[in-house]
Amino acid sequence: MKTANAVLVHHPDAMRYRFNDHHPFNPVRLELTIDLLRASSALQDQQIVLPAPADDELLSLLHRPDYIDAVRQLSVPEPQQRWYSQAQQYGLQTEDTPCFPGMHEAAACIAGGSVHAAELIMQGRTQHAFHMAGGLHHAFPDRGAGFCVYNDAAIAIAWLRRQYNARVLYIDTDVHHGDGVQWAFYNDPEVCTYSIHETGKFLFPGTGYVHERGNAEGFGACFNLPVEPYTEDESWLECFGQSIERVAAAFKPDIIISQHGCDAHALDPLSHVHCSMRIYREMPAAIHRLAHQVAGGRWLAVGGGGYDIWRVVPRAWALVWLEMTDHPLRDEIAAAGWTTRLPDAWRSRWQPESPDSLPETWLDDTSDWTPMPRRSIITEQNRATMQIAIQDL
């Protein structure tokens, strides 16, 4: 493969990562996003790279062998009863993370995608890579949690540490705290984890407080910015922009891995933050700039949460790719604001399947949104939290 500015890492089997028909985690959002990019003339076949699934050796960089075995045994169509009886001790067969046939294979495919993306970047075969099926940041070494079976981002970081001794800055913009990645590297001074999210006082997983700073040699390499419910664009972006600039400049990573969960949007059904598509245009732009400033351009982006799969996720993830590839449409959207229209062909194809009216434009017209009460109080609280989070930088 020739050197490319950016590649999209995608395996069709990632579409098999589906718990059931009623679960909020629906992989159709991958198809929606890829189709939106194609309809926008922003994605060509030669930009897509097919990864190999992760084998047990790769999975074992993070996960315990007994957990991997349990996942595999619970992935057959009719698991033995003894495995069902043990499932919940491994965080599986719960309401959030139920078992499903092919679970191990689909999750291993996603883990392999993130490692392959990291390998392409470190080999100099591309500067940037986007693996939108990745970002399963809640899984732990010994258990699944929060819709996540294998923690692909943590596995990729562990692989980067082992293969390249790389300093890794992990940036998590999901509205839920990136707990699994944080705790995996809580003692490691060579992995800096940063997470901006809704405070755990009211939202799963209930962690990510500002006082979580790392442990032992890793103390000071962990940053959390928990924002208040009903935070809006201005406050979210103020906190993110000022803090991530300081963190990246101080840590000086060899590579940036960013997780782009898009569930801080006002339409997302599983959170209480009230942001618009604006943050999903501006955050990737800031991360892209920082990658070139502090990490030699090495930037790996993964997906994550996002549960308004029709109106929010495709636009948000497509904006990551437009930014990553310096596509002209990115600049058109930035210049025109919310008025740039989505492709009519995409809307026509998917509207019959969507339960909601699909948006007509890339960004949201927020002029008629009802302002959140206590806006100034929320802004000041978030600002105070940010100052605490970065006070030692």
Stockholm file with secondary structure:
# STOCKHOLM 1.0

chainA/1-393         MKTANAVLVHHPDAMRYRFNDHHPFNPVRLELTIDLLRASSALQDQQIVLPAPADDELLSLLHRPDYIDAVRQLSVPEPQQRWYSQAQQYGLQTEDTPCFPGMHEAAACIAGGSVHAAELIMQGRTQHAFHMAGGLHHAFPDRGAGFCVYNDAAIAIAWLRRQYNARVLYIDTDVHHGDGVQWAFYNDPEVCTYSIHETGKFLFPGTGYVHERGNAEGFGACFNLPVEPYTEDESWLECFGQSIERVAAAFKPDIIISQHGCDAHALDPLSHVHCSMRIYREMPAAIHRLAHQVAGGRWLAVGGGGYDIWRVVPRAWALVWLEMTDHPLRDEIAAAGWTTRLPDAWRSRWQPESPDSLPETWLDDTSDWTPMPRRSIITEQNRATMQIAIQDL
#=GR chainA/1-393 SS CCCEEEEEECCGGGGGCCCCTTCSCCTHHHHHHHHHHHHTTCCCGGGEECCCCCCHHHHTTTSCHHHHHHHHHTTSSSCCHHHHHHHGGGTCSSSSSCCCTTHHHHHHHHHHHHHHHHHHHHTTSEEEEEETTCCCTTCBTTBCBTTBSSCHHHHHHHHHHHHHCCCEEEEECSSSCCHHHHHHTTTCTTEEEEEEEECTTTSTTCCCCTTCCCCGGGTTSEEEEEECTTCCHHHHHHHHHHHHHHHHHHHCCSEEEEECCCCCBTTCTTCCCCBCTHHHHHHHHHHHHHHHHHSTTCEEEECCCCCCTTTTHHHHHHHHHHHHTTCHHHHHHHHHGGGCBCCHHHHHHHGGGCSSCCCSBSSCCCTTSCCCTTHHHHHHHHHHHHHHHTTTC
#=GC SS_cons         CCCEEEEEECCGGGGGCCCCTTCSCCTHHHHHHHHHHHHTTCCCGGGEECCCCCCHHHHTTTSCHHHHHHHHHTTSSSCCHHHHHHHGGGTCSSSSSCCCTTHHHHHHHHHHHHHHHHHHHHTTSEEEEEETTCCCTTCBTTBCBTTBSSCHHHHHHHHHHHHHCCCEEEEECSSSCCHHHHHHTTTCTTEEEEEEEECTTTSTTCCCCTTCCCCGGGTTSEEEEEECTTCCHHHHHHHHHHHHHHHHHHHCCSEEEEECCCCCBTTCTTCCCCBCTHHHHHHHHHHHHHHHHHSTTCEEEECCCCCCTTTTHHHHHHHHHHHHTTCHHHHHHHHHGGGCBCCHHHHHHHGGGCSSCCCSBSSCCCTTSCCCTTHHHHHHHHHHHHHHHTTTC
//
